[in-house]
């Protein structure tokens, strides 16, 4: 798996433990609590 650089996107869902990230290629990823990051479909 290639290495990605992530920037966190702040949303109100972060307070509930749902975090969104943008990688260096512009794709959006989501992370639920302590689970792995998953890419959001385009």
N, C-alpha and C positions, 0 to 999 in steps of 0.2 A: 504494500500500500504506500502510495507517495506521501511525502510530508506536506502538510498544509500549515499556513499561518493564519490564525483566526483573530478577528476583531469582534468583540461582543457588541451586540445591538441592544440598547436599553429599551425595554417595553414594560408596561405595568405587570405583565405576566411573570416577570422576574421575581416579584414578591411571592408568587405561588410556586416558585421553583422551576419554572419553564423558561429556559434561556435560548436566545437566538444568536447565532454567530454568522459572520460573513467571512469566507476564506479569501485568499489572495487572487482567486480566479473569478470572484464575484458571485459565487453560489452561496445560498443561504442554508444553514444547518440548524437543527433544533436539538436541544438536550433536555430530557425530563428527569428531574431530581438527580439520582446517582447513576442513571443509565448512560450508555454510549451516545455520542453525537450521531445524528442521522441527517442525511441530506434531504432537503425539502424539494419535492418535484417542481420542475419548471413549468 
